[in-house]
Amino acid sequence: MSRLEKEFAVVPAGARWTALVVCSVVVVLMGSLFLLPGFLEKDPGAVAMLGPLFLASLFGVAFLAAFILLVGYVFGDARRRGMRHVMWTLIAIFVPNGIGLILYFILREPLPVPCGTCGMLAGKQHAFCPGCGSPVRAVCPACRQRVEPGWRNCAGCGASLAAPAAAGGDTAAGLRG
């Protein structure tokens, strides 16, 4: 399964069906409007205008479907990340010109990671599991701040991450990262 398929699976089925139904209704209404008897008879120049107008209408329908699916993605993704999903969905809908969608993608929280010991979800910024207290990320043996893989020294206290702590604690390399 590709990453695009995984991310599209976040969109709730209700949003997918809504996009399909709304766009189908709009396309049917557009088709009935363009094919009304008498539309082409009253204006002889309408035939030349029909093609570009229909293509522009289809572009609008595709834009509407993309907007509905993006709002559905915001709902599902915010819920997956433990954020206020209803609030973010309303912001994505009602803040004009797509600014609400842009704000969501800028301000969203990182995905939580499962604890290797108890399986409880912990925020990416957490070094320890809130359920069992075991380390979720690698931590400095001296100051216990979170460190990134590949660091040789702690950015908080400057301690070497290759050597064990003076108090006999775990090394950062020995902890899950």
N, C-alpha and C positions, 0 to 999 in steps of 0.2 A: 504494500500500500504506500503510495507516494505521500509526500508531505501535504500537497494540495488536497488529496483525498482525505487525509486525516483532519485537516483544518476545515474542510467542507462538512465533515461529519459533525462538527461542533454546532452548525446551524440547525436549530430545532426543525422537526418535520413540519410543524405548523407554519413556520416562515417559508419553507419550500413550497408547501401547498398554497399558501396565500399568494406568493409570487406567481405561481402557475395559473391560479384561478383569475387573479386580477389582470394579468397580461392576456390571458385567453379572452376574457370579456372585452378588454379594450381592443384587441385585434378583431373580434367579431363585430363590435360596434363600428370600427373603422371601415371594415369591409362592407358593411351594410350602408354606411354613409357614402362611400365611393361608388357603390353599385346601385344606388337608388335610381329607379326609372325616372328619367327626366333630367337627372344631373348632367349627363353628357349631352342631352338634346338641347337644353336651354343655352348652354355655352359651348360653341364649337371649339374654342381654344382650351377647353378643360381637359381634353385628351392629352395634349402636350404637357399640361401641368400635372397630370395624374401621377406619372412615374416618380418625379422628384418629391412630390408631396407624400406619396405612400412610403417612399424610402425614409423620409424625415420622420414620419410617424412611427415606422418600425424602429428607428434609432431611439425615439422617445420611449417606446415600450421596453426596449432593452435596458435603457437607463433606469426606468422604473423598477424593472425586475432586479437589477443590480443593487439599487438602493434598498429594496425590501430584503434581499439576501444579506446585505451588509448590516442592516439593523438586526436581523436575526443572528448574525455572527456575533455582534456586540453583546446581545443577550446571553447567548450560550457561552461565549468566552469569558465574560465577566462572572457568570455563575461558576464556571470551571475554576477561575482564579480566586474565588471567595470574596469577590467585590460586590457592591450593591448593584446587582444586575438590572433591576427595574429602573433605578435612577439613571444609570448610564444609557439604558435603552431610550428613556424619555429625552435625555440630553441629545442623543444621536438623532432622534426624530425631530425635535422642535427647535434646536439651535440651527439657524439658517445657513445655507450655502455649504453644507458639509463640514462646518467648523466643529460641530459636536462629534462627528466621526473622527476627525483629525485629533481632537482633544483626547478622545478615548485611547487612540493608538499611541499617543505621546505619554499619557498619564497612567496607563494600565500597569498593574503590579505583575511581577514575574510569576511564572507558574510554580505552585507549591511542589515540593519533592517528598516522596514517601520516606519515612524512617526505615532503616534497614532492620531495626530490632522489633518495633511494635507495629509498623505500617501506617502510623498516623501521619497525616500531611503536615509538613512544616514549611513555613515561608522560606524563600530562597535566601533572605537576609538572616535567617536564624542559624546559629552554629550548633544548637542543641535541640533535641526533640522536646516539644512542650508536654508530651505525654509521659515519656519514660526517662528523659534527661540524657540519653545517649547522644554522642556527637553525630550530627547529620553532615557536617562539613568539616574539613580539616581546620584545626585551631592551633594557635601558637602555644607551645608548652609553658611559656613564661607568663604571658598576660591573658591567655585564653580568648584572644580575639580571632575572628575568622581570617584565614589566609587562603590565598589562591594556589592552585597546583602549579608547581614550577618555581615558586618563590624560594630563595635560599635564606632570606632574612625576613623577620616580621616587619611589616610597615608601621605597626603601632609602637613597638618597644625596641626594635632592632635586634632582637635575640636571633641566634642562629637556629634555623629550623632543622638542620641535619643532626644536631646533637640532642640527646635527651635533656630535659629540664633538670636543674640542680636539685629539685625536690624529688626526683625519681619518677616524674610523670611520663606520659606517653609522648612519643615524637609526633610531629605533624604528619610525617609520612606514614605512620602506622594507623592513623585514623582515616575513616572513610572520607573521600573527597569527591 
